Amino acid sequence: MPLDQAPTLARPSIEAGLHVLPQTRQLRALHTVVRDRSASRVDFVHYSGRIIRLLLESALDLLPFAPRSVETPVGRAYEGLAFAEHICGVSVIRAGESMEGELRAIIPGVRIGKILIQRDKVTKTPKFYYQNLPADIAGRQVLLLDPMLATGGTAVAAVDLLLQQGVAEENIVFVAFIAAPEGVTVLASRFPKLRIVASAIEERLNQNAYMLPGIGDFGDRYFGSPV
């Protein structure tokens, strides 16, 4: 294989709603920086931010657009599109908050809600602790932000919560920095109308449910300290 040719990544068997960023040389170079265990926090934040921007732009492209005609400076009509309205982000605390800044940069003034779900240390099952969501979230297009899609347990709990708030399944896009095939399969099986956007699909989970080759604890590396 030529050195400048991106490898073909293995995909989960359920992939109708899965959208993986094109594995360009630039994206692979960005991943090489952030996956390096010796990367400084400054580099990790900067280069992961570039990937997050690509992810969010890809996720926004999945939302509805409406036809719109405008007149150009030379007096001609341009038959274009209008961006989707009523968009909000919902970050899964704390790692998901790393994506908020890039979303605000793309859509100034965007509403952002928060969900706190953590795995119980004994049962290993997701446990809900906190939510702060826009009152009108049922009528919004939702970008659900969580960098790590591993087993899918937290993701399923977060989507279930949004559905309970009246959000339509087809109006949710799950944005993950990296995802394990196992997690994608769980999420896509449970919510077939959901879309998932990821910058890379990992090889697999190990016996401790860590993604391989992995990136470490995204929240700790981004924010600089464990909770």
Secondary structure, DSSP 8 states (H G I E B T S, - for coil): --TTS-------S--TTEEE----HHHHHHHHHHH-TT--HHHHHHHHHHHHHHHHHHHHTTS--EEEEEE-TTS-EEEEEE--SSEEEEEEETGGGGGHHHHHHHSTT-EEEEEEEEE-TTT--EEEEEEE--TTGGGSEEEEE-SEESSSHHHHHHHHHHHHTT--GGGEEEEESEE-HHHHHHHHHH-TT-EEEES-B-SEE-TTS-EES----HHHHHHSS--
